[in-house]
């Protein structure tokens, strides 16, 4: 008796041919030719030293050896199939857990999330604002939105949205301090995010403006936005976080310069998660919202594409 197992491909072709009762039907199922199925089975028979089928006109019939092998392979391949399904199955198909940056959650996603709830009331949402790296194998998170270069270990990344960065402040602060162009920023209190992604000195250097006083620092872009809204100074903020308030008139953009960094927003999850219906539903909705958001007129902005690499955010 041979100890070396025959090739798995030959075993699987035999299994399908025996199950279908036809080489041609198995070939159609496997998207190969009937000749390819016949060759694989012939090689399997040579390896085993016995015939597995009685070849008859337009049909095949299992030999006793073929019936014995098919019985064992049926159990084996069905077990493999259940194992694959157990990986792809979603234990909570009607509950979606989303991890993302607190700034993106507060100032972009949450104001839009009611639209998703109205369209898909059958899906319960859990939004987890967090800057830490998600370990999908250890946490009950379905999908996360990251800001970085899109290259993350053990996950698939889909580009969601690029962004640009520019200075904004409250209209009252602008009037009080006479801040109307980037060359007026040296007179302003500059609000800066200490971590992870904003640096006033780099931004001002790229636009050729003098460096002002970075008098207030916050750990998080969402706090920088709130500081600007509270008339505390001029914040360096992503367009995705500021545009809503500019449109409302509670923030104004200083000048028409904007820098485009190398980083962008990405949808990330283990690759097989993307086949889950609830994630496909959320992804489709989210990309539609992004497309609508990016349709706003940006022609008045002087966007400088740079190698401006920000400290990465991993969520």
C-alpha positions as CSV (number, residue, x, y, z in Angstrom):
1,X,0.0,0.0,0.0
2,X,1.3,3.4,-0.9
3,X,1.9,5.8,1.9
4,X,2.3,8.9,-0.2
5,X,-1.1,10.6,-0.8
6,X,-2.1,11.3,-4.4
7,X,-2.4,15.0,-5.5
8,X,-5.4,16.7,-3.9
9,X,-6.5,18.1,-7.3
10,X,-7.0,14.5,-8.6
11,X,-8.9,13.5,-5.5
12,X,-11.2,16.5,-5.8
13,X,-11.8,15.9,-9.6
14,X,-12.7,12.3,-8.8
15,X,-15.0,13.4,-6.0
16,X,-16.9,15.7,-8.2
17,X,-17.1,13.2,-11.1
18,X,-18.4,10.5,-8.7
19,X,-20.9,13.0,-7.2
20,X,-22.2,14.1,-10.6
21,X,-22.0,10.7,-12.2
22,X,-20.4,12.3,-15.3
23,X,-17.0,13.6,-16.3
24,X,-18.7,16.3,-18.4
25,X,-20.9,17.5,-15.6
26,X,-17.9,17.6,-13.3
27,X,-16.0,19.5,-15.9
28,X,-18.7,22.1,-16.2
29,X,-18.8,22.5,-12.4
30,X,-15.0,22.9,-12.2
31,X,-14.8,25.2,-15.3
32,X,-12.3,22.8,-17.1
33,X,-12.6,20.5,-20.0
34,X,-13.9,16.9,-19.7
35,X,-10.5,15.8,-21.0
36,X,-8.8,17.5,-18.1
37,X,-11.1,15.7,-15.6
38,X,-10.5,12.4,-17.4
39,X,-6.7,12.9,-17.3
40,X,-6.7,13.8,-13.6
41,X,-8.7,10.7,-12.7
42,X,-6.5,8.5,-15.0
43,X,-3.4,9.7,-13.1
44,X,-5.2,9.1,-9.8
45,X,-6.0,5.5,-10.9
46,X,-2.3,5.0,-11.9
47,X,-1.2,6.3,-8.5
48,X,-3.6,4.0,-6.6
49,X,-3.1,1.0,-8.9
50,X,-6.8,0.3,-9.6
51,X,-9.7,1.5,-11.7
52,X,-12.2,3.8,-10.0
53,X,-14.8,4.0,-12.8
54,X,-16.3,1.7,-15.3
55,X,-16.3,3.8,-18.5
56,X,-19.6,3.5,-20.4
57,X,-21.1,5.4,-23.3
58,X,-22.1,8.9,-22.1
59,X,-21.9,7.8,-18.4
60,X,-19.5,6.4,-15.8
61,X,-20.1,4.0,-12.9
62,X,-18.0,3.6,-9.8
63,X,-16.1,0.4,-9.3
64,X,-16.1,-1.1,-5.7
65,X,-12.8,0.7,-5.1
66,X,-14.3,3.9,-6.4
67,X,-17.3,3.6,-4.1
68,X,-15.1,3.0,-1.1
69,X,-12.9,6.1,-2.0
70,X,-15.9,8.3,-2.7
71,X,-17.5,7.4,0.7
72,X,-14.4,8.6,2.5
73,X,-13.8,11.7,0.3
74,X,-17.4,12.8,0.7
75,X,-16.9,13.0,4.5
76,X,-13.5,14.8,4.1
77,X,-14.6,17.4,1.5
78,X,-17.8,18.1,3.4
79,X,-15.8,18.6,6.5
80,X,-13.4,21.0,4.7
81,X,-16.5,22.9,3.3
82,X,-17.9,23.3,6.8
83,X,-14.6,24.6,8.1
84,X,-14.4,27.2,5.3
85,X,-18.0,28.3,6.0
86,X,-17.3,28.6,9.7
87,X,-14.6,31.2,8.9
88,X,-16.8,33.2,6.6
89,X,-19.9,33.0,8.7
90,X,-20.9,36.0,10.6
91,X,-22.1,35.3,14.1
92,X,-24.0,38.7,14.2
93,X,-25.2,39.4,10.7
94,X,-27.5,42.3,11.9
95,X,-25.0,44.0,14.1
96,X,-22.2,46.2,12.7
97,X,-19.2,47.3,14.8
98,X,-17.2,50.2,13.3
99,X,-13.9,51.4,14.7
100,X,-12.5,54.8,13.5
101,X,-10.6,57.9,14.6
102,X,-12.5,60.0,17.1
103,X,-12.2,63.1,14.9
104,X,-13.6,61.4,11.8
105,X,-16.4,59.8,13.9
106,X,-17.4,63.1,15.5
107,X,-17.1,65.6,12.7
108,X,-17.8,63.5,9.5
109,X,-19.4,60.1,10.1
110,X,-21.8,60.7,13.0
111,X,-23.6,63.6,11.3
112,X,-24.3,61.3,8.3
113,X,-25.0,58.1,10.1
114,X,-28.8,58.6,10.3
115,X,-29.0,58.2,6.5
116,X,-27.6,54.7,6.9
117,X,-30.0,53.9,9.7
118,X,-33.0,55.2,7.7
119,X,-32.0,53.0,4.7
120,X,-31.0,49.9,6.7
121,X,-33.0,49.8,10.0
122,X,-32.3,46.0,10.2
123,X,-28.6,46.7,11.0
124,X,-27.8,47.7,14.6
125,X,-24.7,50.0,14.8
126,X,-21.9,50.2,17.3
127,X,-19.5,53.0,16.6
128,X,-16.2,52.8,18.5
129,X,-14.1,56.0,18.3
130,X,-10.5,54.9,19.0
131,X,-7.0,55.7,17.9
132,X,-5.5,52.3,18.7
133,X,-4.7,49.6,16.2
134,X,-7.5,47.1,15.9
135,X,-6.6,43.4,16.3
136,X,-9.5,41.8,14.5
137,X,-8.7,38.3,15.9
138,X,-9.0,39.6,19.4
139,X,-11.8,42.1,19.1
140,X,-15.4,42.1,18.0
141,X,-14.9,44.7,15.3
142,X,-16.3,44.2,11.9
143,X,-14.6,47.0,10.0
144,X,-12.4,50.0,10.7
145,X,-11.6,53.3,9.0
146,X,-7.9,54.1,9.1
147,X,-5.9,57.2,8.2
148,X,-2.5,56.3,6.7
149,X,-0.8,54.8,3.7
150,X,-3.1,51.8,3.3
151,X,-0.6,49.2,4.0
152,X,-1.5,47.2,7.1
153,X,-0.6,43.7,8.2
154,X,-3.2,41.0,8.0
155,X,-6.0,43.2,6.6
156,X,-7.3,44.3,3.2
157,X,-7.4,48.0,2.6
158,X,-9.7,49.8,0.3
159,X,-9.2,53.5,-0.5
160,X,-12.1,55.5,0.9
161,X,-11.1,59.2,0.7
162,X,-8.1,61.5,0.2
163,X,-7.9,64.7,2.2
164,X,-6.4,68.1,2.3
165,X,-5.3,70.4,5.2
166,X,-5.8,74.1,5.7
167,X,-6.2,76.7,8.5
168,X,-9.6,77.7,9.9
169,X,-10.9,79.8,12.7
170,X,-14.1,81.2,14.1
171,X,-15.4,84.4,12.2
172,X,-15.2,86.3,15.4
173,X,-11.6,85.4,16.0
174,X,-10.8,86.4,12.4
175,X,-12.4,89.9,12.9
176,X,-10.8,90.5,16.3
177,X,-7.2,89.7,15.1
178,X,-7.4,90.6,11.4
179,X,-6.5,87.2,10.1
180,X,-7.5,87.1,6.4
181,X,-4.6,85.5,4.6
182,X,-1.8,83.0,5.4
183,X,0.6,85.9,5.8
184,X,-1.5,87.1,8.8
185,X,-1.1,83.9,10.6
186,X,2.0,85.2,12.5
187,X,-0.5,87.3,14.5
188,X,-2.7,84.4,15.5
189,X,-2.8,81.9,18.3
190,X,-2.1,78.7,16.4
191,X,-3.8,75.6,17.6
192,X,-1.9,72.4,16.9
193,X,-2.6,68.7,17.2
194,X,0.4,67.1,19.1
195,X,-0.5,63.7,17.8
196,X,-0.7,62.3,15.2
197,X,-1.0,64.3,12.1
198,X,-0.6,68.1,12.1
199,X,2.5,70.3,12.1
200,X,2.1,74.1,11.6
201,X,5.8,74.7,10.8
202,X,5.8,72.2,7.9
203,X,2.5,73.6,6.6
204,X,3.6,77.2,6.7
205,X,7.0,76.4,5.1
206,X,5.2,74.8,2.1
207,X,3.0,77.9,1.5
208,X,5.8,80.4,2.2
209,X,4.3,82.1,5.2
210,X,6.0,83.2,8.4
211,X,5.7,80.9,11.4
212,X,3.5,82.2,14.2
213,X,3.0,81.3,17.8
214,X,1.9,77.8,18.5
215,X,0.3,78.7,21.8
216,X,-2.2,75.9,22.2
217,X,-1.8,72.1,21.7
218,X,-4.4,69.3,21.9
219,X,-4.0,65.6,21.7
220,X,-6.5,64.9,18.9
221,X,-7.9,66.6,15.8
222,X,-11.4,66.6,17.3
223,X,-10.1,68.9,20.1
224,X,-8.5,71.2,17.6
225,X,-11.8,71.6,15.8
226,X,-13.6,72.4,19.0
227,X,-10.8,74.9,20.0
228,X,-11.3,76.7,16.7
229,X,-15.1,76.7,17.2
230,X,-14.6,78.1,20.7
231,X,-12.7,81.2,19.3
232,X,-9.4,80.0,20.8
233,X,-7.3,80.6,17.7
234,X,-6.6,79.2,14.2
235,X,-6.5,75.4,13.8
236,X,-4.8,73.4,11.1
237,X,-7.5,71.0,10.2
238,X,-8.4,68.4,7.5
239,X,-11.0,69.4,5.0
240,X,-13.1,66.4,5.9
241,X,-13.5,67.7,9.5
242,X,-13.8,71.5,8.7
243,X,-16.0,71.7,5.7
244,X,-19.3,71.1,7.5
245,X,-18.6,74.1,9.8
246,X,-17.4,76.3,6.9
247,X,-20.6,75.6,5.1
248,X,-22.6,76.5,8.3
249,X,-20.5,79.7,8.7
250,X,-19.2,78.8,12.2
251,X,-15.7,78.4,10.8
252,X,-13.9,80.3,8.0
253,X,-10.9,79.2,6.0
254,X,-7.8,81.4,6.1
255,X,-6.5,82.0,2.6
256,X,-6.8,79.6,-0.3
257,X,-3.8,77.3,0.2
258,X,-4.3,73.6,1.1
259,X,-1.7,70.8,1.4
260,X,-2.4,67.3,0.2
261,X,-0.5,64.8,2.3
262,X,0.4,61.3,1.3
263,X,-2.0,59.7,3.8
264,X,-5.7,59.0,3.1
265,X,-8.7,57.3,4.7
266,X,-9.0,53.5,4.1
267,X,-11.6,50.9,4.9
268,X,-9.9,48.0,6.5
269,X,-10.8,44.5,7.6
270,X,-9.6,40.9,7.0
271,X,-10.2,40.1,3.4
272,X,-13.0,37.6,3.9
273,X,-15.0,40.1,6.0
274,X,-15.6,42.1,2.9
275,X,-17.9,39.3,1.6
276,X,-20.2,39.7,4.5
277,X,-23.5,41.3,3.4
278,X,-23.6,43.9,6.2
279,X,-20.1,45.1,5.4
280,X,-20.9,45.3,1.7
281,X,-24.0,47.3,2.5
282,X,-22.1,49.7,4.8
283,X,-19.3,50.0,2.3
284,X,-21.6,50.9,-0.6
285,X,-23.4,53.5,1.5
286,X,-20.2,55.0,2.9
287,X,-18.6,55.3,-0.6
288,X,-21.8,57.0,-1.8
289,X,-21.6,59.5,1.0
290,X,-17.9,60.2,0.2
291,X,-18.7,60.7,-3.5
292,X,-21.3,63.2,-2.6
293,X,-19.0,65.0,-0.1
294,X,-16.2,65.2,-2.7
295,X,-18.5,66.8,-5.3
296,X,-18.2,70.1,-3.5
297,X,-16.4,72.8,-5.6
298,X,-12.7,73.0,-4.8
299,X,-11.6,75.0,-7.8
300,X,-11.0,78.1,-5.6
301,X,-8.3,76.3,-3.6
302,X,-4.6,76.2,-4.4
303,X,-3.9,72.6,-3.5
304,X,-0.2,71.8,-3.1
305,X,0.6,68.1,-3.6
306,X,3.6,67.3,-1.4
307,X,5.6,64.5,0.1
308,X,4.2,65.9,3.4
309,X,4.3,62.7,5.5
310,X,2.3,63.0,8.7
311,X,2.7,60.8,11.7
312,X,0.4,57.8,11.0
313,X,-2.9,57.1,12.7
314,X,-3.6,53.4,13.2
315,X,-7.1,52.6,14.2
